[in-house]
Amino acid sequence: MTIASTVAAMVWTRRALNAGATMRLIVMGASAFDAYEHEDATRLLRFGRWCAERADDWHLRASALNWLARQSIWCGMPDEGLTHAEDGLVRADRLTPREQAMLHNARARAWARMGRPGQALTAIGRSDEVFGPAKGDEDSVWMSFYDDAQHHGDTGYAAFDLALLSGQSPAVATARLTKAVHGYADVYVRSRALSGTKLATLIMATGDPEEALPVAHRALDEVARLRSNRAVEDVMNLSKECRRHAGDAEVAALRERIAATVRL
């Protein structure tokens, strides 16, 4: 083995080790985020981003920054989340369409949380545009979750935040979340439950509570099987929206079921 080939092998090994570390750190960081262990999640995801850069892996770098963006937005720091998402897109030409769409979704939600509907809708449109030509065999295994249902669920979340702003229509969010709920395969029951809860909350807040009830009960059937602090917070937000229909016996029964589900 020549010196050049030995050096090349060492570089490849170092990159492979960093990539492997990045994957584990992202999984651990995402799990910590779901458990509301936010300091741990931030440290793990930032370290994952660092390892991805050492491995020169733009795909894993995008994944780490997507999770950092989502966590920042969830924690009430949409401006920071937008920065992470924009950072992930700094060399969009090196990312697959699904990876680009994923980061544009984070941008859309950040803009929506900052009360900027124009920018949020533009980001949703850009996400649709880049997702359109996506192919089934061009992504790494960790992107297999990002199918048509996930795309509509993620963009639907951003549209949900917009729909709750004064003067905004719920139509876009309702259509996207409905398509997501009906599109998720059973293997993605968690994502279906979260999108279903958002959809029920939106209908309860802006439409007919009688239409929200079956959506809510289906979502609760699935939430009851999950162990997720984020899912619990979402169903509690659904319960809050039910208060506006306090005189409706079926809505009152739904609130009681939500309380029982949360106690499980």
C-alpha positions, 0 to 999 in steps of 0.5 A: 500500500502506498503512502497516498492510498494509506492516507486516503484510507485514513481519511475515508475511515475518519469520515465514516466514523464521523458520519456514524457518530452523527447518525447516532447523535441526531437520533439521540438529540431527536429523542431528547427533544421529544422528551423535553430534555431540551438542553441535552437535545441542543448539545447532541444536535450541535455536536451531530452537526459538527461531526457531519461537517468533519465527515463532509456529509452535507446530507447529515448536516442538513438533518442535524440543522433541520432538527435544531430548527424544529426544536428552536421553533417549538421552544419559542425561538422562531428567529433562531430556527429560521437561522438553522434552516437557512444554514442547512440550505446554504449549499442546496445544490448538494441536497436532495429534493426531499432534504431541501423541502424539509428545510423549507418547511422549517423556514415556513413554520418559523416565518409563520410563528413570527407572524409573517404570512407572506414569507411563510406561504412563499416558503411553503410554495418553494417546498412544494416546488423542490419536492415535486421532482423527488425520486424514490431512490436518491435519498439515504435511508434516514429520509425514507419517512419523507413521503407525500404524506409527510410533506403535506403534514409538515407544510400543514403544520406551518399553514396551521400556525398561519391559520390561527393568525388574525385574518388568515384562512384555515383552508390551506392548513385543513387541506394539507393536514387532511391529505397527510392524515389519510396518506400516512401508512400504519408504520408512521402512526405517530406522525398520523396522530400528531397531524390528526390532533393538529387537524382536529384543533384547527377545525375546533378553532375555526370551523364546526365542532361536530366535524372536529369530533371524529378527527379528534377521537381517531387521533386520540386512539393513536395518541394513547399508544404513544409516549411523547411529551409533544403529543401530550402538549398537542392534545392539551392544546386541542382541549383548550380549543374545546373550551369555546364550545363548552355547552356542547355535550359531545365536546365536553365528553371529548375533553374528559377523554383527553384528560383521561388519555393524558393521565395514562 
